[in-house]
Amino acid sequence: MKKIQILGTGCAKCQKLAENVKQAADNLGLEYEMVKVSNINEIMKFGIMATPGLAVDGQVLVSGKVPSPAEIEKLLKP
């Protein structure tokens, strides 16, 4: 099971990223757990300077933008 982390303080872009990730993961039929990381100190531990961010199993894949569900599918494919 993948651990998908949405890094952001809960802004509109962060919420959109969470929606897009859910759609992409569901399209791929992945087993996953989505966690929203909103504590700024926790976000900083990932080393990103711009939110929203997307991390999978602790590895940052995207920061500072909201990729489309299709783009996220490419990132999540095994």
N, C-alpha and C positions, 0 to 999 in steps of 0.2 A: 504494500500500500504506500502510495506517495503522500508526503506531507507537503501541502501547498500553503505557502505563507504569503499573505497580502500585507505589504508594509506600507502603512500610511495612517494618518490621524483621523480618518473617517470622512474625508472630503468627498465631493461628488465624483472626482476622478477615481478615488480609491474604491468607491462603491461600484462604479462602472467596470473597473478592472475585475473586481470580485465576480460580477455578473458574467463578464466575458470568459473568465477562467472556468466558472461553473459550467457554462455552455460548452466550452471546448473539451473539458474533461468528461462531461456526460456524452458528448458526441463520440469520443474515443472509447467510451465504456470503461474508463479507468476506475480503479478503487482508490479513493483518496480521502484525506482529511484536510479540510480547509481551516486555516487559523488566521485570524486577523491580528496583526501585531500593530498596536496603536501607541504604545509607550515609546516616546522619542528616544530614550536611552537604549531601549532594545533595538529600535530601528538603526540607530547609529552603530551598533555592534556589527551590523551587516556591511558597513562601510559605504552606504549610498548617501549621496548628497541631495538627491531630488526624489520626492515621492510622486506618484505611488511607485512601489517596487513589488516585484514578483520573485519569490524564492521557492525553489523546490528542493526538499530534503536539505535545506540550509544553504543551497547554492543560489546566488542571485542571478536571475536570467534577464530581468528587465528593470530599469529604473528611470523615473522621470517621464514616462509616457504610458499610454493605454493602448496596447496592441489589440487588434481585432481578434475575435474568436479563432479565425483561420490561422492567424499568425501564432497564436498561443498553442493551437493544435500541433503545429510544426515543432514548437519547443518541448511539448510534453510527450511526443511520440517516443516510444521505447527504442 
